[in-house]
């Protein structure tokens, strides 16, 4: 995997971007990229995007992956680009949106997208406030554009849905 870098892409907010080569050990028994491997890479790339916006003492763990959506198969030798950006900050959590793009003959095709939410933990492993751990304030009021607002609203919808699911148990 290439070293993650931070940049602006086509009007998106600051993102972390990495490219990876799909090798034989990443394939399932049908010769396609194993979905679990892609989820592992997703979690890692989203973590890099989140932690790069946090102070060094931040301790993040994955708490949810929402809207997992595979749209294309991936074969050996494919180049995948992961573009991740922080899209939401809650009381004790931060959420990153990641797009995975297949690089093919100079064109990009989106094969996967998802939201990954991390909870901030203190030294005893208990949830702690996210805002003091952010390098720069990130809130509804600081959103740069309509795209960022759409992501914020999607995360809020998913959070409400998860809360509703807990109440039903």
N, C-alpha and C positions, 0 to 999 in steps of 0.2 A: 504494500500500500504506500502511496506517496505520502510525503509529509503534509499534514493538513496546513492549509493556508487560509487567511481571512481576506475576503474581497467583497466587492459589490458586483452583482450579476443582473443584468437586464432590469434595473430598477428595484431589485429586491434589497432588503435591509442587509446589514453586514452579516456575512455567512462564513462558515467554515467549509472548505472544499477539499476533497481527497479523491484520487483515482486509484482503482484496484484492478489487477489482472485476475480473471477467473482461471484457476488451474485445475488439473484433473482431480486433486483431492477435495475440491469444493463441490463436486458433482454427485447427484444421486444415482440410483441404479438405472435410470432412464437416460443418463447422459446430460441432464440439465442441472443448473445450479440448485443445490439443496436449499429449500425455503428457510430452514433453521439457520443455515450459515448466513443468509442474507439478513435475518433478524439479529444475529450476533453482530454483524458489521453495522447494522442500523443503530443498535444500542451504543456501540463504541463511538461511532461518528457523532451521534446526538450528544453523548457525554462530552466529547471534545468541544463541541460548539457551546454547550452550557458552561462547562468549567472555565473556558477561555473568557467568559464574561463575569467570572466570580473572583473574589479575593482568594489568596492562597490557602487560607484556613477553611474554606468551604469543603464540606463533605457531602457528596451527592450519591444517592442510590436510586435506581429505576423503580418507579412505583406503578407505571401504566404505559401501555402502548396502545394507542387508539387508531382506528381507521386503517388497519393493515389492508392494503389493496395491491395484489399482484396483477399486472396487466400483460406481461410478456414473459416468455421463457428465455433463459440465458444459457448459452453454450460455452464450452471451453474456449479460451482465447479471447473472450469478450473483455472489453474495458468498461468498467462501471465508474461513473463519477457520482459521488455523494455530496449533495449541497444541503447544508443544515443551517438553520437560523433560529435564534431565540424568538419566540412569538408570544410568550405569556409568562407572567410572574404572579404567583398567588401568595398567600400568607406564608406558607412553608415550602412552596414548590416553584419550579420553573419548568416550562414546556418548550420543546424544540420541534420544529417542523423539518422533516428531511425528505428530499426528493432524490431518487436514484435514477440516473440517466445512463442508457446504453450508448456508447460512442461507436458510431458505424459510418465509415467513409465520410468523415467530416460533419456528420449530422448527429443530433442527440434525440433519443427516443426515451420518454419517461416510462420506466418499467415498474416503479414502486414509489409509494409515498406513505408517510405515517407521521403521527404526533407521538413523541416520547416525553413523558413527564417524570421528573426527578424530584424527590423530596430532600430537603436539606436537613442533615442530622447534626446534633451537637456531639461533644466528646463522649457522652454516655449513650449515644445511639437513639436519642429522642428527637422528634421533629423540632426544628428551630426556625425562626424567622428568616426568610430569604432576602428581604430588602437590604438589611445591613451587610449582606455578603456580596451584593452586586457591585461591580466596579463603577458602573454608572446607573443612575435611576432608570428603571424600566417599569412602566405602568401604562394603563389605558390612556392617560393624559400625554404620555411621551411618544405615542405611536406616530410614525412618520407619514403614513399614507393609507389609502383604502384597502390595499392588499394586506397590510399589517392588521387593520381593523377586522377584516374578514377572518384571518387566522385567530385573532383574539376571541372573536365571537364563536368560532368553531370549538375552541378549547373550552370556553364557558359552557357551551351546550353539552359537550362530552362530560364535563365535571358534574353538571346537574344530573345527567343521565346516570352516572356512576353513583351519585348520592341517592337518587331514587331507587336504584337497584339494591343498595344497602338497606333502605327502609323496608323493602319488601321481604327481607329475610327474617 
